[in-house]
Amino acid sequence: MKDLAAGTRIDHALYGEGIISRVNLTTYEVFFAKSGKMDLSRSNEEIEVLEAPPGAEDSGGTSFDLGEAEALI
């Protein structure tokens, strides 16, 4: 299970680039520029990290709203 933080920019083979907006127990809520909001399993092997937010190690459980996610994409 990957341990990524809210605010992490990712790339997914099927959905393209997105940003993690919320970290749940077993899933990430991700806003994708082309596909909108999706929940991805934290064990999803198709997630590639493009950029982690500053202090990502400390964020456990932080979330972003849609406006903040759109501004970061």
CYANA upper distance limits for C-alpha pairs under 8 A (distance plus 0.5 A):
  1 MET  CA     42 ARG  CA      5.86
  1 MET  CA     43 SER  CA      4.95
  1 MET  CA     44 ASN  CA      8.45
  2 LYS  CA     42 ARG  CA      6.02
  2 LYS  CA     43 SER  CA      6.50
  3 ASP  CA     42 ARG  CA      8.00
  4 LEU  CA      8 THR  CA      7.36
  4 LEU  CA     23 VAL  CA      8.21
  4 LEU  CA     56 ALA  CA      8.06
  5 ALA  CA     20 ILE  CA      7.62
  5 ALA  CA     22 ARG  CA      8.32
  5 ALA  CA     23 VAL  CA      7.16
  5 ALA  CA     52 ALA  CA      8.00
  5 ALA  CA     53 PRO  CA      8.21
  5 ALA  CA     56 ALA  CA      6.02
  5 ALA  CA     57 GLU  CA      7.74
  5 ALA  CA     59 SER  CA      6.59
  5 ALA  CA     60 GLY  CA      6.98
  5 ALA  CA     61 GLY  CA      8.08
  5 ALA  CA     62 THR  CA      8.00
  6 ALA  CA     19 ILE  CA      8.13
  6 ALA  CA     20 ILE  CA      5.43
  6 ALA  CA     21 SER  CA      5.52
  6 ALA  CA     22 ARG  CA      5.82
  6 ALA  CA     23 VAL  CA      6.69
  6 ALA  CA     53 PRO  CA      8.46
  6 ALA  CA     56 ALA  CA      8.22
  6 ALA  CA     59 SER  CA      7.66
  6 ALA  CA     60 GLY  CA      8.47
  6 ALA  CA     61 GLY  CA      7.87
  6 ALA  CA     62 THR  CA      6.39
  6 ALA  CA     63 SER  CA      6.09
  6 ALA  CA     64 PHE  CA      7.40
  7 GLY  CA     19 ILE  CA      6.42
  7 GLY  CA     20 ILE  CA      5.86
  7 GLY  CA     21 SER  CA      6.54
  7 GLY  CA     52 ALA  CA      7.44
  7 GLY  CA     53 PRO  CA      6.19
  7 GLY  CA     63 SER  CA      8.25
  7 GLY  CA     64 PHE  CA      7.67
  7 GLY  CA     69 ALA  CA      7.96
  8 THR  CA     19 ILE  CA      6.10
  8 THR  CA     20 ILE  CA      5.96
  8 THR  CA     49 VAL  CA      7.63
  8 THR  CA     50 LEU  CA      8.10
  8 THR  CA     51 GLU  CA      6.33
  8 THR  CA     52 ALA  CA      4.97
  8 THR  CA     53 PRO  CA      6.12
  8 THR  CA     56 ALA  CA      8.36
  9 ARG  CA     17 GLU  CA      7.72
  9 ARG  CA     18 GLY  CA      6.31
  9 ARG  CA     19 ILE  CA      4.94
  9 ARG  CA     20 ILE  CA      7.09
  9 ARG  CA     49 VAL  CA      6.71
  9 ARG  CA     50 LEU  CA      5.84
  9 ARG  CA     51 GLU  CA      5.52
  9 ARG  CA     52 ALA  CA      6.81
  9 ARG  CA     53 PRO  CA      8.49
  9 ARG  CA     73 ILE  CA      8.22
 10 ILE  CA     17 GLU  CA      6.17
 10 ILE  CA     18 GLY  CA      5.88
 10 ILE  CA     19 ILE  CA      6.39
 10 ILE  CA     20 ILE  CA      7.97
 10 ILE  CA     47 ILE  CA      6.90
 10 ILE  CA     48 GLU  CA      5.96
 10 ILE  CA     49 VAL  CA      5.00
 10 ILE  CA     50 LEU  CA      5.54
 10 ILE  CA     51 GLU  CA      7.46
 11 ASP  CA     15 TYR  CA      8.17
 11 ASP  CA     16 GLY  CA      5.79
 11 ASP  CA     17 GLU  CA      4.80
 11 ASP  CA     18 GLY  CA      6.76
 11 ASP  CA     47 ILE  CA      6.45
 11 ASP  CA     48 GLU  CA      5.60
 11 ASP  CA     49 VAL  CA      6.92
 11 ASP  CA     50 LEU  CA      7.06
 12 HIS  CA     16 GLY  CA      5.39
 12 HIS  CA     17 GLU  CA      6.79
 12 HIS  CA     18 GLY  CA      8.33
 12 HIS  CA     46 GLU  CA      6.03
 12 HIS  CA     47 ILE  CA      5.50
 12 HIS  CA     48 GLU  CA      6.84
 13 ALA  CA     46 GLU  CA      6.42
 13 ALA  CA     47 ILE  CA      7.99
 15 TYR  CA     32 PHE  CA      7.27
 15 TYR  CA     34 LYS  CA      7.66
 15 TYR  CA     35 SER  CA      6.66
 16 GLY  CA     32 PHE  CA      7.34
 16 GLY  CA     33 ALA  CA      8.11
 16 GLY  CA     34 LYS  CA      7.74
 17 GLU  CA     32 PHE  CA      6.36
 17 GLU  CA     33 ALA  CA      6.99
 17 GLU  CA     73 ILE  CA      8.48
 18 GLY  CA     30 VAL  CA      6.74
 18 GLY  CA     31 PHE  CA      5.84
 18 GLY  CA     32 PHE  CA      4.50
 18 GLY  CA     33 ALA  CA      6.51
 18 GLY  CA     73 ILE  CA      7.26
 19 ILE  CA     30 VAL  CA      5.95
 19 ILE  CA     31 PHE  CA      5.98
 19 ILE  CA     32 PHE  CA      7.10
 19 ILE  CA     69 ALA  CA      6.87
 19 ILE  CA     72 LEU  CA      8.08
 19 ILE  CA     73 ILE  CA      7.37
 20 ILE  CA     28 TYR  CA      6.86
 20 ILE  CA     29 GLU  CA      6.31
 20 ILE  CA     30 VAL  CA      4.83
 20 ILE  CA     31 PHE  CA      7.01
 20 ILE  CA     69 ALA  CA      8.41
 21 SER  CA     28 TYR  CA      8.02
 21 SER  CA     29 GLU  CA      6.09
 21 SER  CA     30 VAL  CA      6.00
 21 SER  CA     31 PHE  CA      7.23
 21 SER  CA     63 SER  CA      5.79
 21 SER  CA     64 PHE  CA      5.35
 21 SER  CA     65 ASP  CA      7.33
 21 SER  CA     66 LEU  CA      8.26
 21 SER  CA     69 ALA  CA      7.06
 22 ARG  CA     28 TYR  CA      6.41
 22 ARG  CA     29 GLU  CA      5.51
 22 ARG  CA     30 VAL  CA      7.67
 22 ARG  CA     61 GLY  CA      7.43
 22 ARG  CA     62 THR  CA      7.14
 22 ARG  CA     63 SER  CA      5.04
 22 ARG  CA     64 PHE  CA      7.10
 23 VAL  CA     27 THR  CA      6.97
 23 VAL  CA     28 TYR  CA      5.32
 23 VAL  CA     29 GLU  CA      6.91
 23 VAL  CA     60 GLY  CA      8.11
 23 VAL  CA     61 GLY  CA      6.20
 23 VAL  CA     62 THR  CA      7.83
 23 VAL  CA     63 SER  CA      7.65
 24 ASN  CA     28 TYR  CA      6.37
 24 ASN  CA     29 GLU  CA      8.07
 24 ASN  CA     61 GLY  CA      7.85
 26 THR  CA     41 SER  CA      6.50
 26 THR  CA     42 ARG  CA      6.09
 26 THR  CA     43 SER  CA      8.46
 27 THR  CA     39 ASP  CA      6.62
 27 THR  CA     40 LEU  CA      5.81
 27 THR  CA     41 SER  CA      4.83
 27 THR  CA     42 ARG  CA      5.36
 28 TYR  CA     39 ASP  CA      6.04
 28 TYR  CA     40 LEU  CA      5.72
 28 TYR  CA     41 SER  CA      6.81
 28 TYR  CA     42 ARG  CA      6.59
 29 GLU  CA     37 LYS  CA      7.45
 29 GLU  CA     38 MET  CA      6.37
 29 GLU  CA     39 ASP  CA      5.03
 29 GLU  CA     40 LEU  CA      7.00
 30 VAL  CA     37 LYS  CA      6.11
 30 VAL  CA     38 MET  CA      5.83
 30 VAL  CA     39 ASP  CA      6.61
 30 VAL  CA     40 LEU  CA      7.74
 31 PHE  CA     35 SER  CA      8.12
 31 PHE  CA     36 GLY  CA      5.80
 31 PHE  CA     37 LYS  CA      4.87
 31 PHE  CA     38 MET  CA      6.90
 31 PHE  CA     66 LEU  CA      8.15
 31 PHE  CA     69 ALA  CA      7.36
 31 PHE  CA     70 GLU  CA      8.41
 32 PHE  CA     36 GLY  CA      5.34
 32 PHE  CA     37 LYS  CA      6.66
 32 PHE  CA     38 MET  CA      8.00
 33 ALA  CA     70 GLU  CA      8.35
 33 ALA  CA     73 ILE  CA      7.55
 40 LEU  CA     44 ASN  CA      7.28
 52 ALA  CA     56 ALA  CA      6.81
 55 GLY  CA     59 SER  CA      7.34
 64 PHE  CA     68 GLU  CA      6.44
 64 PHE  CA     69 ALA  CA      6.80
 65 ASP  CA     69 ALA  CA      6.81
 66 LEU  CA     70 GLU  CA      6.58
 67 GLY  CA     71 ALA  CA      6.72
 68 GLU  CA     72 LEU  CA      6.90
 69 ALA  CA     73 ILE  CA      6.95
